[in-house]
Amino acid sequence: MTFFNNIFKSKEVSFTVGQRIHSKANGSVCSIKREIKLNNITHYEIRIENDVTRREIILSEYALRTNYK
């Protein structure tokens, strides 16, 4: 049984400040600017690099894992 658990085990992706990530939806390149802890939940402030307005977005760690690679 442990053999099957090792095969189907999901990979945990760790994010660090300064890392570049790619969106799964539209392929845009983003960079992580800072890490924020709110109510024991890790959030990250990301900046979209190809955007004209240079928006900065705050996303939770779960949202970052599901939408970015």
MODELLER restraints for C-alpha pairs under 7 A, 6 or more apart:
rsr = mdl.restraints
at = mdl.atoms
rsr.add(forms.Gaussian(group=physical.xy_distance, feature=features.Distance(at['CA:17:A'], at['CA:32:A']), mean=5.20, stdev=0.5))
rsr.add(forms.Gaussian(group=physical.xy_distance, feature=features.Distance(at['CA:17:A'], at['CA:33:A']), mean=5.72, stdev=0.5))
rsr.add(forms.Gaussian(group=physical.xy_distance, feature=features.Distance(at['CA:17:A'], at['CA:34:A']), mean=5.58, stdev=0.5))
rsr.add(forms.Gaussian(group=physical.xy_distance, feature=features.Distance(at['CA:17:A'], at['CA:35:A']), mean=6.78, stdev=0.5))
rsr.add(forms.Gaussian(group=physical.xy_distance, feature=features.Distance(at['CA:18:A'], at['CA:31:A']), mean=6.12, stdev=0.5))
rsr.add(forms.Gaussian(group=physical.xy_distance, feature=features.Distance(at['CA:18:A'], at['CA:32:A']), mean=5.25, stdev=0.5))
rsr.add(forms.Gaussian(group=physical.xy_distance, feature=features.Distance(at['CA:18:A'], at['CA:33:A']), mean=6.05, stdev=0.5))
rsr.add(forms.Gaussian(group=physical.xy_distance, feature=features.Distance(at['CA:19:A'], at['CA:31:A']), mean=5.71, stdev=0.5))
rsr.add(forms.Gaussian(group=physical.xy_distance, feature=features.Distance(at['CA:19:A'], at['CA:32:A']), mean=5.66, stdev=0.5))
rsr.add(forms.Gaussian(group=physical.xy_distance, feature=features.Distance(at['CA:20:A'], at['CA:29:A']), mean=6.84, stdev=0.5))
rsr.add(forms.Gaussian(group=physical.xy_distance, feature=features.Distance(at['CA:20:A'], at['CA:30:A']), mean=5.67, stdev=0.5))
rsr.add(forms.Gaussian(group=physical.xy_distance, feature=features.Distance(at['CA:20:A'], at['CA:31:A']), mean=4.41, stdev=0.5))
rsr.add(forms.Gaussian(group=physical.xy_distance, feature=features.Distance(at['CA:20:A'], at['CA:32:A']), mean=6.57, stdev=0.5))
rsr.add(forms.Gaussian(group=physical.xy_distance, feature=features.Distance(at['CA:21:A'], at['CA:29:A']), mean=5.94, stdev=0.5))
rsr.add(forms.Gaussian(group=physical.xy_distance, feature=features.Distance(at['CA:21:A'], at['CA:30:A']), mean=5.31, stdev=0.5))
rsr.add(forms.Gaussian(group=physical.xy_distance, feature=features.Distance(at['CA:21:A'], at['CA:31:A']), mean=6.09, stdev=0.5))
rsr.add(forms.Gaussian(group=physical.xy_distance, feature=features.Distance(at['CA:21:A'], at['CA:68:A']), mean=6.35, stdev=0.5))
rsr.add(forms.Gaussian(group=physical.xy_distance, feature=features.Distance(at['CA:21:A'], at['CA:69:A']), mean=5.80, stdev=0.5))
rsr.add(forms.Gaussian(group=physical.xy_distance, feature=features.Distance(at['CA:22:A'], at['CA:28:A']), mean=5.70, stdev=0.5))
rsr.add(forms.Gaussian(group=physical.xy_distance, feature=features.Distance(at['CA:22:A'], at['CA:29:A']), mean=4.75, stdev=0.5))
rsr.add(forms.Gaussian(group=physical.xy_distance, feature=features.Distance(at['CA:22:A'], at['CA:30:A']), mean=6.14, stdev=0.5))
rsr.add(forms.Gaussian(group=physical.xy_distance, feature=features.Distance(at['CA:22:A'], at['CA:68:A']), mean=5.54, stdev=0.5))
rsr.add(forms.Gaussian(group=physical.xy_distance, feature=features.Distance(at['CA:22:A'], at['CA:69:A']), mean=5.44, stdev=0.5))
rsr.add(forms.Gaussian(group=physical.xy_distance, feature=features.Distance(at['CA:23:A'], at['CA:29:A']), mean=6.61, stdev=0.5))
rsr.add(forms.Gaussian(group=physical.xy_distance, feature=features.Distance(at['CA:23:A'], at['CA:67:A']), mean=6.12, stdev=0.5))
rsr.add(forms.Gaussian(group=physical.xy_distance, feature=features.Distance(at['CA:23:A'], at['CA:68:A']), mean=4.51, stdev=0.5))
rsr.add(forms.Gaussian(group=physical.xy_distance, feature=features.Distance(at['CA:23:A'], at['CA:69:A']), mean=6.46, stdev=0.5))
rsr.add(forms.Gaussian(group=physical.xy_distance, feature=features.Distance(at['CA:24:A'], at['CA:67:A']), mean=5.62, stdev=0.5))
rsr.add(forms.Gaussian(group=physical.xy_distance, feature=features.Distance(at['CA:24:A'], at['CA:68:A']), mean=5.37, stdev=0.5))
rsr.add(forms.Gaussian(group=physical.xy_distance, feature=features.Distance(at['CA:24:A'], at['CA:69:A']), mean=6.63, stdev=0.5))
rsr.add(forms.Gaussian(group=physical.xy_distance, feature=features.Distance(at['CA:28:A'], at['CA:50:A']), mean=6.78, stdev=0.5))
rsr.add(forms.Gaussian(group=physical.xy_distance, feature=features.Distance(at['CA:29:A'], at['CA:48:A']), mean=6.19, stdev=0.5))
rsr.add(forms.Gaussian(group=physical.xy_distance, feature=features.Distance(at['CA:29:A'], at['CA:49:A']), mean=5.86, stdev=0.5))
rsr.add(forms.Gaussian(group=physical.xy_distance, feature=features.Distance(at['CA:29:A'], at['CA:50:A']), mean=6.68, stdev=0.5))
rsr.add(forms.Gaussian(group=physical.xy_distance, feature=features.Distance(at['CA:30:A'], at['CA:46:A']), mean=6.32, stdev=0.5))
rsr.add(forms.Gaussian(group=physical.xy_distance, feature=features.Distance(at['CA:30:A'], at['CA:47:A']), mean=5.42, stdev=0.5))
rsr.add(forms.Gaussian(group=physical.xy_distance, feature=features.Distance(at['CA:30:A'], at['CA:48:A']), mean=4.39, stdev=0.5))
rsr.add(forms.Gaussian(group=physical.xy_distance, feature=features.Distance(at['CA:30:A'], at['CA:49:A']), mean=5.44, stdev=0.5))
rsr.add(forms.Gaussian(group=physical.xy_distance, feature=features.Distance(at['CA:31:A'], at['CA:46:A']), mean=5.52, stdev=0.5))
rsr.add(forms.Gaussian(group=physical.xy_distance, feature=features.Distance(at['CA:31:A'], at['CA:47:A']), mean=5.44, stdev=0.5))
rsr.add(forms.Gaussian(group=physical.xy_distance, feature=features.Distance(at['CA:31:A'], at['CA:48:A']), mean=6.70, stdev=0.5))
rsr.add(forms.Gaussian(group=physical.xy_distance, feature=features.Distance(at['CA:32:A'], at['CA:44:A']), mean=6.64, stdev=0.5))
rsr.add(forms.Gaussian(group=physical.xy_distance, feature=features.Distance(at['CA:32:A'], at['CA:45:A']), mean=5.96, stdev=0.5))
rsr.add(forms.Gaussian(group=physical.xy_distance, feature=features.Distance(at['CA:32:A'], at['CA:46:A']), mean=4.40, stdev=0.5))
rsr.add(forms.Gaussian(group=physical.xy_distance, feature=features.Distance(at['CA:32:A'], at['CA:47:A']), mean=6.50, stdev=0.5))
rsr.add(forms.Gaussian(group=physical.xy_distance, feature=features.Distance(at['CA:33:A'], at['CA:45:A']), mean=5.49, stdev=0.5))
rsr.add(forms.Gaussian(group=physical.xy_distance, feature=features.Distance(at['CA:33:A'], at['CA:46:A']), mean=5.49, stdev=0.5))
rsr.add(forms.Gaussian(group=physical.xy_distance, feature=features.Distance(at['CA:33:A'], at['CA:47:A']), mean=6.81, stdev=0.5))
rsr.add(forms.Gaussian(group=physical.xy_distance, feature=features.Distance(at['CA:34:A'], at['CA:44:A']), mean=5.85, stdev=0.5))
rsr.add(forms.Gaussian(group=physical.xy_distance, feature=features.Distance(at['CA:34:A'], at['CA:45:A']), mean=5.35, stdev=0.5))
rsr.add(forms.Gaussian(group=physical.xy_distance, feature=features.Distance(at['CA:35:A'], at['CA:42:A']), mean=6.97, stdev=0.5))
rsr.add(forms.Gaussian(group=physical.xy_distance, feature=features.Distance(at['CA:35:A'], at['CA:43:A']), mean=5.95, stdev=0.5))
rsr.add(forms.Gaussian(group=physical.xy_distance, feature=features.Distance(at['CA:35:A'], at['CA:44:A']), mean=4.66, stdev=0.5))
rsr.add(forms.Gaussian(group=physical.xy_distance, feature=features.Distance(at['CA:35:A'], at['CA:45:A']), mean=6.47, stdev=0.5))
rsr.add(forms.Gaussian(group=physical.xy_distance, feature=features.Distance(at['CA:36:A'], at['CA:42:A']), mean=5.88, stdev=0.5))
rsr.add(forms.Gaussian(group=physical.xy_distance, feature=features.Distance(at['CA:36:A'], at['CA:43:A']), mean=4.96, stdev=0.5))
rsr.add(forms.Gaussian(group=physical.xy_distance, feature=features.Distance(at['CA:36:A'], at['CA:44:A']), mean=5.87, stdev=0.5))
rsr.add(forms.Gaussian(group=physical.xy_distance, feature=features.Distance(at['CA:37:A'], at['CA:43:A']), mean=6.02, stdev=0.5))
rsr.add(forms.Gaussian(group=physical.xy_distance, feature=features.Distance(at['CA:42:A'], at['CA:60:A']), mean=6.06, stdev=0.5))
rsr.add(forms.Gaussian(group=physical.xy_distance, feature=features.Distance(at['CA:42:A'], at['CA:61:A']), mean=5.71, stdev=0.5))
rsr.add(forms.Gaussian(group=physical.xy_distance, feature=features.Distance(at['CA:43:A'], at['CA:58:A']), mean=6.52, stdev=0.5))
rsr.add(forms.Gaussian(group=physical.xy_distance, feature=features.Distance(at['CA:43:A'], at['CA:59:A']), mean=5.46, stdev=0.5))
rsr.add(forms.Gaussian(group=physical.xy_distance, feature=features.Distance(at['CA:43:A'], at['CA:60:A']), mean=4.13, stdev=0.5))
rsr.add(forms.Gaussian(group=physical.xy_distance, feature=features.Distance(at['CA:43:A'], at['CA:61:A']), mean=5.52, stdev=0.5))
rsr.add(forms.Gaussian(group=physical.xy_distance, feature=features.Distance(at['CA:44:A'], at['CA:58:A']), mean=5.52, stdev=0.5))
rsr.add(forms.Gaussian(group=physical.xy_distance, feature=features.Distance(at['CA:44:A'], at['CA:59:A']), mean=5.41, stdev=0.5))
rsr.add(forms.Gaussian(group=physical.xy_distance, feature=features.Distance(at['CA:44:A'], at['CA:60:A']), mean=6.20, stdev=0.5))
rsr.add(forms.Gaussian(group=physical.xy_distance, feature=features.Distance(at['CA:44:A'], at['CA:61:A']), mean=6.86, stdev=0.5))
rsr.add(forms.Gaussian(group=physical.xy_distance, feature=features.Distance(at['CA:45:A'], at['CA:56:A']), mean=6.48, stdev=0.5))
rsr.add(forms.Gaussian(group=physical.xy_distance, feature=features.Distance(at['CA:45:A'], at['CA:57:A']), mean=5.50, stdev=0.5))
rsr.add(forms.Gaussian(group=physical.xy_distance, feature=features.Distance(at['CA:45:A'], at['CA:58:A']), mean=4.30, stdev=0.5))
rsr.add(forms.Gaussian(group=physical.xy_distance, feature=features.Distance(at['CA:45:A'], at['CA:59:A']), mean=6.43, stdev=0.5))
rsr.add(forms.Gaussian(group=physical.xy_distance, feature=features.Distance(at['CA:46:A'], at['CA:56:A']), mean=5.57, stdev=0.5))
rsr.add(forms.Gaussian(group=physical.xy_distance, feature=features.Distance(at['CA:46:A'], at['CA:57:A']), mean=5.32, stdev=0.5))
rsr.add(forms.Gaussian(group=physical.xy_distance, feature=features.Distance(at['CA:46:A'], at['CA:58:A']), mean=6.27, stdev=0.5))
rsr.add(forms.Gaussian(group=physical.xy_distance, feature=features.Distance(at['CA:47:A'], at['CA:54:A']), mean=6.64, stdev=0.5))
rsr.add(forms.Gaussian(group=physical.xy_distance, feature=features.Distance(at['CA:47:A'], at['CA:55:A']), mean=5.92, stdev=0.5))
rsr.add(forms.Gaussian(group=physical.xy_distance, feature=features.Distance(at['CA:47:A'], at['CA:56:A']), mean=4.48, stdev=0.5))
rsr.add(forms.Gaussian(group=physical.xy_distance, feature=features.Distance(at['CA:47:A'], at['CA:57:A']), mean=6.37, stdev=0.5))
rsr.add(forms.Gaussian(group=physical.xy_distance, feature=features.Distance(at['CA:48:A'], at['CA:54:A']), mean=6.23, stdev=0.5))
rsr.add(forms.Gaussian(group=physical.xy_distance, feature=features.Distance(at['CA:48:A'], at['CA:55:A']), mean=6.24, stdev=0.5))
rsr.add(forms.Gaussian(group=physical.xy_distance, feature=features.Distance(at['CA:48:A'], at['CA:56:A']), mean=6.82, stdev=0.5))
